[in-house]
Amino acid sequence: MSNLQALIGYQATDKTLLDIEKALAATEERKKYMQARKFMKNAQAMLETYENKAVALTGELSRLEEQYNGVAAELKEFSEIDFQELENSEGGTAFFKKNALALADTLRSLKRDLASVREKMEAVTKDYLDLKKKTLVMQKQFKEYKEKYALVEQGKAAEVQEIRSRLAGMEKDIPADVLERYKTRRKEGLWPVLVPLKGDRCGFCSMELPRAAISKLNEKGAIECENCHRLIYKE
């Protein structure tokens, strides 16, 4: 048997394995299992995001509270000034009143900022707790769906093992480099991997092959399509 014939036969056998893989992927058990797994993965990332936001907001709240207390203390000092006595003095009260008003404005602004940060913290905390509650529920469902899908896989395990054993036996008739290229494309989701030449075009994407490529095809038995990257052979 030629290397090319061995590869064609290998792909035909591999097709039966692919059909089983597709059938398993289409089951409700696997769909629910994959949905639960995706949720768990995304939930973990989101919980970490909420935690980081909470840390940042806590730091911001601490900074604002410190600034607020400082301004409040400074404003209190102004309230203890005897403005009646200052009015009778040479300098007057204009300077002190101006600064007191500025501090009062700053205090009001800080108060608004503090309220905004506290509101954000409440929202983040609520979202975090809601997601954590959903995650705990989904953890149970994830385990359930995983076990159900495992049973479905077990039902096909013997057939899958038999096909893989046949494929392993066929690999000895295929050059290692060609087999590696085939397996790489199979993992990438290309199917079929091996396609016949149709006239002077790729049997899958119909890209026209230049004369040099066809000449190389005649020499090597199979070449890679520059467009779809499948392996082209000449029947």
Helices and strands as residue ranges (DSSP letters): H 3-25, H 28-79, H 83-87, H 94-170, G 171-173, H 176-187, E 194-198, E 201-202, H 211-220, E 222-224, E 231-233
